[in-house]
Amino acid sequence: MTERIQRFMLFYALMVIVLVGVRFLGRDTEKNLLDLQRETADLQFERAELQLQLANLESPARVRRWAFDNNMIPFSSASALQLEFKPLKSVKPLPEVKDKIAVQTIWR
């Protein structure tokens, strides 16, 4: 009976050592998770800021102002001038190749 008790005590001591070792190896897990949560929150905030900046840069009023500043005119003020495009001058055909290329295959 004492041998059985010794085996159980050895088993429990071994389990305690294993569990303490696992806890020791995972001691920085909570700190790392908190750091990751903070970093995730910072990145989400930065993404929201960038989306807001992008929306401001792409606003129709800003694009219209930029167009007027670069001397562009609105379609409603543009003239309805139609142009005719002339066909290109015909190009002379290439002369025929007199020397023919011959391919000779030699099997080894």
C-alpha angles and dihedrals in degrees: 000000000000090000090057091049090050091052091050092048090048090049092050092046090051091049091050091052092048093048093047089049092051090049090049091052091049096046094112095047096095093048091048092049092051090049090050091049091052092047091048091051091049092050092048090051091049090049091052090050092050092048089052091050090049092050090051092049093048096046114130092234092055093047090049092049090049091050093052091046089055093052096256119149127217119253091246090062097041119108118250093228114157121205130202117223116216119219118256120262111267114260120225112251117249115261117256117262109247098190110071120209115237124198119202120192120204118193117211 
